[in-house]
């Protein structure tokens, strides 16, 4: 009988059969490699420009407006 990959496929880092406890990886080492790639921004999720409230610049201005007690629909 030949050794087959467990149901679910292969590790995206090294191609070895996955460990169900570490899915989708085969080992803690491969999971750590993947995490390091995300942390170093080797991997990125494509997207459009940042929303105004994501970068924090407009968040300060709108926070002050909200604290003034004026409903947001009356500010504009």
Secondary structure by P-SEA (a helix, b strand, c coil): cccccccccccccccccccccccccccaaaaaaaaaaaaaccbbbbbccccccccccaaaaaaaaaaccccccccc
